[in-house]
Amino acid sequence: MSGPETQCGLMKEFPGWLVEVKDVLGGVGWHAWRPGPPGRGGFFGVQADELGLLRELLEEADEVEARLALRDLAVELRECGVTATAYDTTLTATGSGGRTRLVTCRRGMFRWLDGDRVIGPIGDPLFTVDAVLASFEDQL
């Protein structure tokens, strides 16, 4: 299947990516691109000759972007006095009093690891910093 429905499905699955299907010599070519995250500049682009490969490439791009976003979030949290460590898929944030929060990142959004609830977009890490800091206060 390679019609508009599939394009829309991929764009919903991978928000922020523009997906196109083009006729190319020998069949169909899948192309996807989007602007880089704030502070990183440029554009990211991938192309494949089949839908499954395009999906794999977009998954890999999402994983790389998530690791970078978690590292950046850890830096911002440390500047606020929080002990924060970014791992491949998770960030631990420990505030005063020893309370720890776990944050993950997927599909361009920071999420609480517990319950997968969205915190905020990776394009606005300060929003997530505020949410993490507020979560320490909520539990006092």
N, CA, C and O atoms as CSV, one atom per row, in Angstrom:
chain,resi,resn,atom,element,x,y,z
A,1,MET,N,N,0.854,-1.184,0.000
A,1,MET,CA,C,0.000,0.000,0.000
A,1,MET,C,C,0.893,1.238,0.000
A,1,MET,O,O,1.798,1.350,0.827
A,2,SER,N,N,0.645,2.160,-0.916
A,2,SER,CA,C,1.517,3.327,-0.993
A,2,SER,C,C,0.761,4.581,-1.400
A,2,SER,O,O,1.280,5.411,-2.147
A,3,GLY,N,N,-0.430,4.715,-0.924
A,3,GLY,CA,C,-1.226,5.862,-1.305
A,3,GLY,C,C,-1.219,6.954,-0.268
A,3,GLY,O,O,-0.438,6.922,0.683
A,4,PRO,N,N,-2.098,7.928,-0.456
A,4,PRO,CA,C,-2.206,9.042,0.481
A,4,PRO,C,C,-2.530,8.598,1.906
A,4,PRO,O,O,-2.107,9.239,2.869
A,5,GLU,N,N,-3.286,7.494,2.041
A,5,GLU,CA,C,-3.624,7.014,3.387
A,5,GLU,C,C,-2.360,6.623,4.140
A,5,GLU,O,O,-2.225,6.909,5.329
A,6,THR,N,N,-1.431,5.964,3.442
A,6,THR,CA,C,-0.178,5.546,4.066
A,6,THR,C,C,0.665,6.760,4.420
A,6,THR,O,O,1.270,6.804,5.491
A,7,GLN,N,N,0.712,7.747,3.532
A,7,GLN,CA,C,1.451,8.975,3.813
A,7,GLN,C,C,0.908,9.633,5.074
A,7,GLN,O,O,1.677,10.001,5.962
A,8,CYS,N,N,-0.397,9.782,5.159
A,8,CYS,CA,C,-1.016,10.412,6.334
A,8,CYS,C,C,-0.731,9.601,7.585
A,8,CYS,O,O,-0.469,10.167,8.646
A,9,GLY,N,N,-0.780,8.279,7.471
A,9,GLY,CA,C,-0.496,7.422,8.612
A,9,GLY,C,C,0.921,7.610,9.113
A,9,GLY,O,O,1.147,7.673,10.322
A,10,LEU,N,N,1.880,7.702,8.204
A,10,LEU,CA,C,3.272,7.921,8.597
A,10,LEU,C,C,3.455,9.290,9.228
A,10,LEU,O,O,4.201,9.432,10.196
A,11,MET,N,N,2.781,10.300,8.688
A,11,MET,CA,C,2.918,11.642,9.234
A,11,MET,C,C,2.303,11.723,10.633
A,11,MET,O,O,2.776,12.497,11.465
A,12,LYS,N,N,1.266,10.943,10.903
A,12,LYS,CA,C,0.702,10.895,12.253
A,12,LYS,C,C,1.620,10.119,13.186
A,12,LYS,O,O,1.800,10.494,14.345
A,13,GLU,N,N,2.199,9.036,12.677
A,13,GLU,CA,C,3.089,8.204,13.481
A,13,GLU,C,C,4.399,8.934,13.792
A,13,GLU,O,O,4.970,8.762,14.869
A,14,PHE,N,N,4.869,9.746,12.845
A,14,PHE,CA,C,6.116,10.493,12.994
A,14,PHE,C,C,5.817,11.976,12.788
A,14,PHE,O,O,6.088,12.517,11.716
A,15,PRO,N,N,5.258,12.641,13.807
A,15,PRO,CA,C,4.878,14.043,13.651
A,15,PRO,C,C,6.074,14.923,13.305
A,15,PRO,O,O,7.190,14.710,13.777
A,16,GLY,N,N,5.807,15.904,12.479
A,16,GLY,CA,C,6.843,16.843,12.086
A,16,GLY,C,C,7.546,16.465,10.790
A,16,GLY,O,O,8.270,17.279,10.216
A,17,TRP,N,N,7.339,15.245,10.329
A,17,TRP,CA,C,7.954,14.790,9.080
A,17,TRP,C,C,6.976,14.991,7.928
A,17,TRP,O,O,5.791,14.680,8.048
A,18,LEU,N,N,7.471,15.503,6.830
A,18,LEU,CA,C,6.692,15.588,5.601
A,18,LEU,C,C,7.064,14.362,4.777
A,18,LEU,O,O,8.241,14.141,4.491
A,19,VAL,N,N,6.081,13.574,4.400
A,19,VAL,CA,C,6.320,12.326,3.674
A,19,VAL,C,C,5.712,12.442,2.284
A,19,VAL,O,O,4.572,12.877,2.120
A,20,GLU,N,N,6.494,12.047,1.292
A,20,GLU,CA,C,6.015,12.044,-0.090
A,20,GLU,C,C,6.342,10.708,-0.741
A,20,GLU,O,O,7.342,10.062,-0.426
A,21,VAL,N,N,5.478,10.323,-1.647
A,21,VAL,CA,C,5.725,9.147,-2.471
A,21,VAL,C,C,5.869,9.656,-3.899
A,21,VAL,O,O,5.007,10.372,-4.407
A,22,LYS,N,N,6.979,9.272,-4.542
A,22,LYS,CA,C,7.225,9.735,-5.904
A,22,LYS,C,C,7.479,8.546,-6.808
A,22,LYS,O,O,8.084,7.552,-6.407
A,23,ASP,N,N,7.003,8.670,-8.035
A,23,ASP,CA,C,7.334,7.663,-9.038
A,23,ASP,C,C,8.781,7.880,-9.454
A,23,ASP,O,O,9.171,8.984,-9.835
A,24,VAL,N,N,9.565,6.821,-9.378
A,24,VAL,CA,C,10.957,6.865,-9.793
A,24,VAL,C,C,11.207,5.709,-10.739
A,24,VAL,O,O,10.406,4.777,-10.821
A,25,LEU,N,N,12.301,5.770,-11.442
A,25,LEU,CA,C,12.659,4.706,-12.361
A,25,LEU,C,C,12.684,3.374,-11.622
A,25,LEU,O,O,13.445,3.210,-10.668
A,26,GLY,N,N,11.879,2.445,-12.043
A,26,GLY,CA,C,11.849,1.129,-11.416
A,26,GLY,C,C,10.820,0.985,-10.309
A,26,GLY,O,O,10.759,-0.070,-9.678
A,27,GLY,N,N,10.012,1.998,-10.048
A,27,GLY,CA,C,8.992,1.840,-9.015
A,27,GLY,C,C,8.630,3.120,-8.302
A,27,GLY,O,O,8.401,4.160,-8.919
A,28,VAL,N,N,8.584,3.018,-6.977
A,28,VAL,CA,C,8.144,4.130,-6.139
A,28,VAL,C,C,9.274,4.478,-5.179
A,28,VAL,O,O,9.972,3.595,-4.681
A,29,GLY,N,N,9.446,5.763,-4.925
A,29,GLY,CA,C,10.425,6.223,-3.953
A,29,GLY,C,C,9.723,6.935,-2.807
A,29,GLY,O,O,8.856,7.781,-3.029
A,30,TRP,N,N,10.096,6.592,-1.595
A,30,TRP,CA,C,9.554,7.226,-0.389
A,30,TRP,C,C,10.560,8.259,0.102
A,30,TRP,O,O,11.742,7.959,0.265
A,31,HIS,N,N,10.081,9.478,0.336
A,31,HIS,CA,C,10.944,10.572,0.788
A,31,HIS,C,C,10.307,11.200,2.025
A,31,HIS,O,O,9.095,11.411,2.075
A,32,ALA,N,N,11.135,11.493,3.015
A,32,ALA,CA,C,10.644,12.172,4.222
A,32,ALA,C,C,11.684,13.187,4.659
A,32,ALA,O,O,12.885,12.924,4.591
A,33,TRP,N,N,11.223,14.352,5.108
A,33,TRP,CA,C,12.135,15.357,5.638
A,33,TRP,C,C,11.411,16.235,6.635
A,33,TRP,O,O,10.182,16.294,6.677
A,34,ARG,N,N,12.221,16.924,7.444
A,34,ARG,CA,C,11.703,17.881,8.409
A,34,ARG,C,C,12.844,18.769,8.876
A,34,ARG,O,O,14.012,18.407,8.732
A,35,PRO,N,N,12.516,19.937,9.438
A,35,PRO,CA,C,13.570,20.804,9.976
A,35,PRO,C,C,14.216,20.145,11.197
A,35,PRO,O,O,13.578,19.377,11.917
A,36,GLY,N,N,15.480,20.459,11.410
A,36,GLY,CA,C,16.178,19.966,12.596
A,36,GLY,C,C,15.628,20.620,13.848
A,36,GLY,O,O,14.966,21.655,13.770
A,37,PRO,N,N,15.901,20.016,15.024
A,37,PRO,CA,C,15.425,20.610,16.269
A,37,PRO,C,C,16.075,21.961,16.528
A,37,PRO,O,O,17.161,22.233,16.017
A,38,PRO,N,N,15.428,22.806,17.309
A,38,PRO,CA,C,15.988,24.127,17.607
A,38,PRO,C,C,17.415,24.000,18.150
A,38,PRO,O,O,17.714,23.143,18.982
A,39,GLY,N,N,18.276,24.880,17.653
A,39,GLY,CA,C,19.658,24.870,18.093
A,39,GLY,C,C,20.540,23.885,17.346
A,39,GLY,O,O,21.758,23.892,17.520
A,40,ARG,N,N,19.948,23.045,16.524
A,40,ARG,CA,C,20.738,22.053,15.780
A,40,ARG,C,C,20.812,22.411,14.290
A,40,ARG,O,O,21.678,21.907,13.575
A,41,GLY,N,N,19.917,23.269,13.828
A,41,GLY,CA,C,19.954,23.765,12.458
A,41,GLY,C,C,19.717,22.716,11.387
A,41,GLY,O,O,19.722,21.515,11.655
A,42,GLY,N,N,19.511,23.195,10.176
A,42,GLY,CA,C,19.401,22.322,9.019
A,42,GLY,C,C,18.117,21.529,8.931
A,42,GLY,O,O,17.136,21.784,9.629
A,43,PHE,N,N,18.170,20.550,8.036
A,43,PHE,CA,C,17.048,19.655,7.790
A,43,PHE,C,C,17.530,18.220,7.891
A,43,PHE,O,O,18.700,17.926,7.644
A,44,PHE,N,N,16.623,17.337,8.253
A,44,PHE,CA,C,16.886,15.905,8.219
A,44,PHE,C,C,16.078,15.340,7.071
A,44,PHE,O,O,14.939,15.750,6.850
A,45,GLY,N,N,16.647,14.417,6.352
A,45,GLY,CA,C,15.929,13.781,5.265
A,45,GLY,C,C,16.313,12.327,5.130
A,45,GLY,O,O,17.459,11.948,5.374
A,46,VAL,N,N,15.355,11.520,4.742
A,46,VAL,CA,C,15.600,10.109,4.466
A,46,VAL,C,C,14.809,9.731,3.226
A,46,VAL,O,O,13.787,10.339,2.909
A,47,GLN,N,N,15.298,8.724,2.542
A,47,GLN,CA,C,14.533,8.203,1.420
A,47,GLN,C,C,14.770,6.713,1.323
A,47,GLN,O,O,15.824,6.206,1.708
A,48,ALA,N,N,13.783,6.028,0.809
A,48,ALA,CA,C,13.841,4.575,0.695
A,48,ALA,C,C,13.006,4.142,-0.498
A,48,ALA,O,O,12.170,4.893,-1.003
A,49,ASP,N,N,13.250,2.921,-0.934
A,49,ASP,CA,C,12.479,2.411,-2.067
A,49,ASP,C,C,11.322,1.533,-1.622
A,49,ASP,O,O,10.604,0.975,-2.451
A,50,GLU,N,N,11.141,1.411,-0.304
A,50,GLU,CA,C,9.975,0.672,0.190
A,50,GLU,C,C,9.533,1.248,1.536
A,50,GLU,O,O,10.332,1.819,2.278
A,51,LEU,N,N,8.278,1.089,1.825
A,51,LEU,CA,C,7.675,1.649,3.025
A,51,LEU,C,C,8.320,1.116,4.304
A,51,LEU,O,O,8.582,1.887,5.228
A,52,GLY,N,N,8.576,-0.172,4.371
A,52,GLY,CA,C,9.167,-0.759,5.574
A,52,GLY,C,C,10.516,-0.161,5.901
A,52,GLY,O,O,10.810,0.101,7.068
A,53,LEU,N,N,11.342,0.060,4.893
A,53,LEU,CA,C,12.658,0.651,5.108
A,53,LEU,C,C,12.522,2.103,5.557
A,53,LEU,O,O,13.250,2.553,6.442
A,54,LEU,N,N,11.601,2.829,4.953
A,54,LEU,CA,C,11.385,4.220,5.373
A,54,LEU,C,C,10.986,4.265,6.843
A,54,LEU,O,O,11.496,5.101,7.590
A,55,ARG,N,N,10.097,3.396,7.269
A,55,ARG,CA,C,9.666,3.353,8.658
A,55,ARG,C,C,10.868,3.071,9.582
A,55,ARG,O,O,10.997,3.696,10.634
A,56,GLU,N,N,11.733,2.144,9.194
A,56,GLU,CA,C,12.933,1.839,9.987
A,56,GLU,C,C,13.845,3.058,10.100
A,56,GLU,O,O,14.362,3.352,11.178
A,57,LEU,N,N,14.042,3.762,8.994
A,57,LEU,CA,C,14.899,4.946,9.012
A,57,LEU,C,C,14.308,6.048,9.897
A,57,LEU,O,O,15.038,6.725,10.621
A,58,LEU,N,N,12.996,6.223,9.836
A,58,LEU,CA,C,12.350,7.225,10.683
A,58,LEU,C,C,12.442,6.836,12.153
A,58,LEU,O,O,12.614,7.703,13.009
A,59,GLU,N,N,12.331,5.552,12.455
A,59,GLU,CA,C,12.507,5.069,13.837
A,59,GLU,C,C,13.910,5.411,14.343
A,59,GLU,O,O,14.072,5.899,15.461
A,60,GLU,N,N,14.915,5.151,13.513
A,60,GLU,CA,C,16.294,5.447,13.907
A,60,GLU,C,C,16.489,6.941,14.112
A,60,GLU,O,O,17.137,7.347,15.077
A,61,ALA,N,N,15.948,7.760,13.234
A,61,ALA,CA,C,16.063,9.214,13.378
A,61,ALA,C,C,15.396,9.669,14.674
A,61,ALA,O,O,15.925,10.537,15.368
A,62,ASP,N,N,14.241,9.090,15.006
A,62,ASP,CA,C,13.540,9.434,16.239
A,62,ASP,C,C,14.378,9.071,17.463
A,62,ASP,O,O,14.430,9.834,18.428
A,63,GLU,N,N,15.031,7.911,17.428
A,63,GLU,CA,C,15.854,7.481,18.561
A,63,GLU,C,C,17.055,8.411,18.766
A,63,GLU,O,O,17.390,8.750,19.901
A,64,VAL,N,N,17.690,8.815,17.685
A,64,VAL,CA,C,18.832,9.731,17.786
A,64,VAL,C,C,18.369,11.071,18.347
A,64,VAL,O,O,18.992,11.625,19.252
A,65,GLU,N,N,17.286,11.576,17.808
A,65,GLU,CA,C,16.763,12.863,18.273
A,65,GLU,C,C,16.384,12.792,19.752
A,65,GLU,O,O,16.610,13.749,20.494
A,66,ALA,N,N,15.816,11.679,20.182
A,66,ALA,CA,C,15.425,11.519,21.585
A,66,ALA,C,C,16.648,11.534,22.496
A,66,ALA,O,O,16.626,12.176,23.546
A,67,ARG,N,N,17.713,10.836,22.108
A,67,ARG,CA,C,18.931,10.835,22.930
A,67,ARG,C,C,19.490,12.238,23.073
A,67,ARG,O,O,19.872,12.645,24.170
A,68,LEU,N,N,19.540,12.983,21.971
A,68,LEU,CA,C,20.044,14.353,22.022
A,68,LEU,C,C,19.155,15.242,22.894
A,68,LEU,O,O,19.650,16.061,23.668
A,69,ALA,N,N,17.848,15.071,22.761
A,69,ALA,CA,C,16.915,15.890,23.543
A,69,ALA,C,C,17.040,15.585,25.032
A,69,ALA,O,O,16.988,16.504,25.850
A,70,LEU,N,N,17.201,14.324,25.399
A,70,LEU,CA,C,17.366,13.965,26.812
A,70,LEU,C,C,18.660,14.545,27.367
A,70,LEU,O,O,18.690,15.004,28.508
A,71,ARG,N,N,19.728,14.529,26.575
A,71,ARG,CA,C,20.989,15.143,27.030
A,71,ARG,C,C,20.812,16.636,27.261
A,71,ARG,O,O,21.266,17.170,28.273
A,72,ASP,N,N,20.151,17.309,26.323
A,72,ASP,CA,C,19.919,18.749,26.477
A,72,ASP,C,C,19.046,19.042,27.691
A,72,ASP,O,O,19.292,20.006,28.416
A,73,LEU,N,N,18.028,18.217,27.914
A,73,LEU,CA,C,17.152,18.404,29.069
A,73,LEU,C,C,17.935,18.227,30.367
A,73,LEU,O,O,17.720,18.977,31.319
A,74,ALA,N,N,18.833,17.254,30.422
A,74,ALA,CA,C,19.655,17.039,31.616
A,74,ALA,C,C,20.481,18.281,31.930
A,74,ALA,O,O,20.605,18.665,33.092
A,75,VAL,N,N,21.043,18.908,30.907
A,75,VAL,CA,C,21.833,20.131,31.105
A,75,VAL,C,C,20.957,21.229,31.706
A,75,VAL,O,O,21.355,21.892,32.664
A,76,GLU,N,N,19.772,21.416,31.146
A,76,GLU,CA,C,18.857,22.456,31.651
A,76,GLU,C,C,18.452,22.187,33.104
A,76,GLU,O,O,18.393,23.111,33.914
A,77,LEU,N,N,18.177,20.940,33.425
A,77,LEU,CA,C,17.775,20.595,34.792
A,77,LEU,C,C,18.924,20.820,35.772
A,77,LEU,O,O,18.703,21.318,36.876
A,78,ARG,N,N,20.139,20.462,35.384
A,78,ARG,CA,C,21.297,20.684,36.268
A,78,ARG,C,C,21.493,22.167,36.553
A,78,ARG,O,O,21.892,22.545,37.655
A,79,GLU,N,N,21.212,23.008,35.557
A,79,GLU,CA,C,21.322,24.459,35.767
A,79,GLU,C,C,20.311,24.957,36.803
A,79,GLU,O,O,20.483,26.037,37.369
A,80,CYS,N,N,19.262,24.174,37.050
A,80,CYS,CA,C,18.243,24.524,38.046
A,80,CYS,C,C,18.497,23.815,39.382
A,80,CYS,O,O,17.648,23.848,40.273
A,81,GLY,N,N,19.651,23.183,39.519
A,81,GLY,CA,C,19.992,22.539,40.776
A,81,GLY,C,C,19.505,21.109,40.929
A,81,GLY,O,O,19.584,20.543,42.020
A,82,VAL,N,N,19.007,20.523,39.864
A,82,VAL,CA,C,18.519,19.146,39.894
A,82,VAL,C,C,19.663,18.226,39.452
A,82,VAL,O,O,20.390,18.542,38.509
A,83,THR,N,N,19.817,17.105,40.130
A,83,THR,CA,C,20.772,16.098,39.679
A,83,THR,C,C,20.103,15.333,38.547
A,83,THR,O,O,19.099,14.653,38.757
A,84,ALA,N,N,20.661,15.446,37.354
A,84,ALA,CA,C,20.024,14.839,36.182
A,84,ALA,C,C,21.061,14.076,35.366
A,84,ALA,O,O,22.162,14.563,35.110
A,85,THR,N,N,20.676,12.867,34.965
A,85,THR,CA,C,21.538,12.028,34.139
A,85,THR,C,C,20.717,11.484,32.980
A,85,THR,O,O,19.647,10.907,33.169
A,86,ALA,N,N,21.241,11.682,31.781
A,86,ALA,CA,C,20.571,11.173,30.582
A,86,ALA,C,C,21.218,9.863,30.164
A,86,ALA,O,O,22.441,9.750,30.091
A,87,TYR,N,N,20.389,8.894,29.896
A,87,TYR,CA,C,20.820,7.608,29.359
A,87,TYR,C,C,20.297,7.519,27.935
A,87,TYR,O,O,19.785,8.510,27.413
A,88,ASP,N,N,20.408,6.366,27.291
A,88,ASP,CA,C,19.962,6.241,25.905
A,88,ASP,C,C,18.479,6.551,25.725
A,88,ASP,O,O,18.104,7.243,24.779
A,89,THR,N,N,17.635,6.048,26.618
A,89,THR,CA,C,16.196,6.201,26.427
A,89,THR,C,C,15.488,6.864,27.596
A,89,THR,O,O,14.282,7.103,27.533
A,90,THR,N,N,16.220,7.163,28.661
A,90,THR,CA,C,15.603,7.675,29.870
A,90,THR,C,C,16.487,8.733,30.521
A,90,THR,O,O,17.707,8.730,30.357
A,91,LEU,N,N,15.861,9.625,31.250
A,91,LEU,CA,C,16.565,10.610,32.051
A,91,LEU,C,C,16.095,10.452,33.491
A,91,LEU,O,O,14.897,10.337,33.750
A,92,THR,N,N,17.037,10.447,34.424
A,92,THR,CA,C,16.670,10.466,35.838
A,92,THR,C,C,16.923,11.866,36.361
A,92,THR,O,O,17.973,12.455,36.103
A,93,ALA,N,N,15.971,12.389,37.087
A,93,ALA,CA,C,16.080,13.717,37.688
A,93,ALA,C,C,15.777,13.583,39.174
A,93,ALA,O,O,14.700,13.130,39.560
A,94,THR,N,N,16.740,13.982,40.004
A,94,THR,CA,C,16.564,13.892,41.449
A,94,THR,C,C,16.640,15.295,42.029
A,94,THR,O,O,17.636,16.001,41.875
A,95,GLY,N,N,15.568,15.674,42.696
A,95,GLY,CA,C,15.504,17.002,43.281
A,95,GLY,C,C,15.871,16.992,44.748
A,95,GLY,O,O,16.271,15.964,45.295
A,96,SER,N,N,15.732,18.143,45.381
A,96,SER,CA,C,16.017,18.226,46.807
A,96,SER,C,C,15.083,17.274,47.553
A,96,SER,O,O,13.929,17.096,47.163
A,97,GLY,N,N,15.572,16.683,48.592
A,97,GLY,CA,C,14.768,15.719,49.325
A,97,GLY,C,C,14.894,14.316,48.751
A,97,GLY,O,O,14.290,13.380,49.276
A,98,GLY,N,N,15.667,14.154,47.682
A,98,GLY,CA,C,15.920,12.831,47.128
A,98,GLY,C,C,14.825,12.260,46.248
A,98,GLY,O,O,14.906,11.099,45.850
A,99,ARG,N,N,13.810,13.036,45.937
A,99,ARG,CA,C,12.754,12.535,45.052
A,99,ARG,C,C,13.278,12.423,43.623
A,99,ARG,O,O,13.962,13.319,43.130
A,100,THR,N,N,12.951,11.322,42.973
A,100,THR,CA,C,13.434,11.083,41.615
A,100,THR,C,C,12.266,10.960,40.647
A,100,THR,O,O,11.243,10.343,40.947
A,101,ARG,N,N,12.447,11.564,39.479
A,101,ARG,CA,C,11.478,11.471,38.394
A,101,ARG,C,C,12.182,10.861,37.192
A,101,ARG,O,O,13.370,11.096,36.969
A,102,LEU,N,N,11.442,10.079,36.423
A,102,LEU,CA,C,11.978,9.460,35.221
A,102,LEU,C,C,11.267,10.031,34.001
A,102,LEU,O,O,10.038,10.052,33.936
A,103,VAL,N,N,12.053,10.491,33.040
A,103,VAL,CA,C,11.519,11.099,31.828
A,103,VAL,C,C,12.075,10.320,30.640
A,103,VAL,O,O,13.234,9.904,30.646
A,104,THR,N,N,11.251,10.130,29.636
A,104,THR,CA,C,11.686,9.515,28.395
A,104,THR,C,C,11.322,10.460,27.249
A,104,THR,O,O,10.722,11.511,27.474
A,105,CYS,N,N,11.674,10.096,26.063
A,105,CYS,CA,C,11.388,10.937,24.905
A,105,CYS,C,C,11.059,10.045,23.728
A,105,CYS,O,O,11.745,9.056,23.470
A,106,ARG,N,N,10.002,10.404,23.016
A,106,ARG,CA,C,9.586,9.637,21.846
A,106,ARG,C,C,8.723,10.514,20.965
A,106,ARG,O,O,7.886,11.276,21.448
A,107,ARG,N,N,8.936,10.397,19.682
A,107,ARG,CA,C,8.148,11.110,18.681
A,107,ARG,C,C,8.096,12.616,18.938
A,107,ARG,O,O,7.050,13.249,18.797
A,108,GLY,N,N,9.254,13.177,19.321
A,108,GLY,CA,C,9.355,14.617,19.490
A,108,GLY,C,C,8.738,15.161,20.760
A,108,GLY,O,O,8.576,16.374,20.896
A,109,MET,N,N,8.390,14.285,21.696
A,109,MET,CA,C,7.755,14.716,22.942
A,109,MET,C,C,8.461,14.093,24.145
A,109,MET,O,O,8.798,12.909,24.147
A,110,PHE,N,N,8.678,14.929,25.177
A,110,PHE,CA,C,9.111,14.395,26.459
A,110,PHE,C,C,7.905,13.782,27.137
A,110,PHE,O,O,6.794,14.303,27.033
A,111,ARG,N,N,8.124,12.667,27.836
A,111,ARG,CA,C,7.031,11.948,28.490
A,111,ARG,C,C,7.488,11.443,29.849
A,111,ARG,O,O,8.667,11.150,30.049
A,112,TRP,N,N,6.551,11.345,30.778
A,112,TRP,CA,C,6.841,10.675,32.034
A,112,TRP,C,C,6.977,9.194,31.727
A,112,TRP,O,O,6.149,8.624,31.017
A,113,LEU,N,N,8.004,8.578,32.253
A,113,LEU,CA,C,8.187,7.150,31.988
A,113,LEU,C,C,7.028,6.356,32.569
A,113,LEU,O,O,6.555,5.398,31.957
A,114,ASP,N,N,6.578,6.751,33.738
A,114,ASP,CA,C,5.436,6.101,34.377
A,114,ASP,C,C,4.150,6.561,33.701
A,114,ASP,O,O,3.711,7.690,33.921
A,115,GLY,N,N,3.551,5.725,32.902
A,115,GLY,CA,C,2.280,6.054,32.263
A,115,GLY,C,C,2.393,6.647,30.874
A,115,GLY,O,O,1.380,6.787,30.188
A,116,ASP,N,N,3.608,7.005,30.431
A,116,ASP,CA,C,3.825,7.525,29.084
A,116,ASP,C,C,3.036,8.808,28.802
A,116,ASP,O,O,2.735,9.117,27.649
A,117,ARG,N,N,2.701,9.560,29.873
A,117,ARG,CA,C,1.970,10.815,29.673
A,117,ARG,C,C,2.896,11.887,29.093
A,117,ARG,O,O,4.040,12.022,29.527
A,118,VAL,N,N,2.407,12.637,28.128
A,118,VAL,CA,C,3.198,13.688,27.489
A,118,VAL,C,C,3.430,14.830,28.476
A,118,VAL,O,O,2.518,15.279,29.169
A,119,ILE,N,N,4.693,15.285,28.513
A,119,ILE,CA,C,5.039,16.455,29.331
A,119,ILE,C,C,5.075,17.686,28.435
A,119,ILE,O,O,4.412,18.686,28.710
A,120,GLY,N,N,5.857,17.604,27.357
A,120,GLY,CA,C,5.973,18.742,26.455
A,120,GLY,C,C,6.861,18.411,25.273
A,120,GLY,O,O,7.509,17.365,25.247
A,121,PRO,N,N,6.890,19.307,24.292
A,121,PRO,CA,C,7.659,19.059,23.073
A,121,PRO,C,C,9.160,19.269,23.287
A,121,PRO,O,O,9.570,20.067,24.130
A,122,ILE,N,N,9.961,18.555,22.527
A,122,ILE,CA,C,11.405,18.726,22.659
A,122,ILE,C,C,11.853,20.096,22.170
A,122,ILE,O,O,12.938,20.557,22.524
A,123,GLY,N,N,11.036,20.740,21.370
A,123,GLY,CA,C,11.352,22.087,20.904
A,123,GLY,C,C,11.251,23.137,21.994
A,123,GLY,O,O,11.711,24.264,21.808
A,124,ASP,N,N,10.654,22.788,23.137
A,124,ASP,CA,C,10.514,23.712,24.263
A,124,ASP,C,C,10.923,22.997,25.555
A,124,ASP,O,O,10.073,22.703,26.396
A,125,PRO,N,N,12.233,22.714,25.717
A,125,PRO,CA,C,12.671,21.959,26.897
A,125,PRO,C,C,12.398,22.680,28.212
A,125,PRO,O,O,12.256,22.027,29.246
A,126,LEU,N,N,12.323,24.011,28.198
A,126,LEU,CA,C,12.070,24.736,29.439
A,126,LEU,C,C,10.681,24.439,29.995
A,126,LEU,O,O,10.476,24.490,31.208
A,127,PHE,N,N,9.731,24.132,29.122
A,127,PHE,CA,C,8.405,23.729,29.572
A,127,PHE,C,C,8.516,22.446,30.384
A,127,PHE,O,O,7.885,22.311,31.433
A,128,THR,N,N,9.321,21.501,29.895
A,128,THR,CA,C,9.515,20.233,30.602
A,128,THR,C,C,10.303,20.446,31.884
A,128,THR,O,O,10.015,19.803,32.894
A,129,VAL,N,N,11.286,21.329,31.866
A,129,VAL,CA,C,12.024,21.657,33.097
A,129,VAL,C,C,11.040,22.146,34.153
A,129,VAL,O,O,11.089,21.689,35.295
A,130,ASP,N,N,10.155,23.058,33.794
A,130,ASP,CA,C,9.162,23.573,34.739
A,130,ASP,C,C,8.266,22.453,35.265
A,130,ASP,O,O,7.940,22.426,36.452
A,131,ALA,N,N,7.870,21.536,34.398
A,131,ALA,CA,C,7.004,20.429,34.817
A,131,ALA,C,C,7.730,19.502,35.786
A,131,ALA,O,O,7.138,19.045,36.764
A,132,VAL,N,N,9.003,19.221,35.525
A,132,VAL,CA,C,9.773,18.366,36.423
A,132,VAL,C,C,9.934,19.046,37.770
A,132,VAL,O,O,9.736,18.416,38.809
A,133,LEU,N,N,10.288,20.323,37.767
A,133,LEU,CA,C,10.433,21.060,39.033
A,133,LEU,C,C,9.116,21.093,39.804
A,133,LEU,O,O,9.108,20.927,41.024
A,134,ALA,N,N,8.017,21.304,39.109
A,134,ALA,CA,C,6.707,21.322,39.763
A,134,ALA,C,C,6.359,19.946,40.321
A,134,ALA,O,O,5.692,19.858,41.352
A,135,SER,N,N,6.789,18.879,39.672
A,135,SER,CA,C,6.474,17.543,40.168
A,135,SER,C,C,7.180,17.263,41.502
A,135,SER,O,O,6.676,16.490,42.317
A,136,PHE,N,N,8.323,17.875,41.722
A,136,PHE,CA,C,8.992,17.728,43.012
A,136,PHE,C,C,8.193,18.429,44.106
A,136,PHE,O,O,8.085,17.924,45.224
A,137,GLU,N,N,7.634,19.596,43.779
A,137,GLU,CA,C,6.859,20.361,44.756
A,137,GLU,C,C,5.526,19.695,45.066
A,137,GLU,O,O,5.052,19.747,46.200
A,138,ASP,N,N,4.913,19.061,44.047
A,138,ASP,CA,C,3.603,18.410,44.239
A,138,ASP,C,C,3.655,17.295,45.261
A,138,ASP,O,O,2.641,16.998,45.893
A,139,GLN,N,N,4.785,16.682,45.441
A,139,GLN,CA,C,4.908,15.506,46.301
A,139,GLN,C,C,5.387,15.847,47.706
A,139,GLN,O,O,5.654,14.938,48.492
A,140,LEU,N,N,5.505,17.112,48.044
A,140,LEU,CA,C,6.000,17.484,49.386
A,140,LEU,C,C,5.036,17.124,50.477
A,140,LEU,O,O,5.312,17.373,51.651
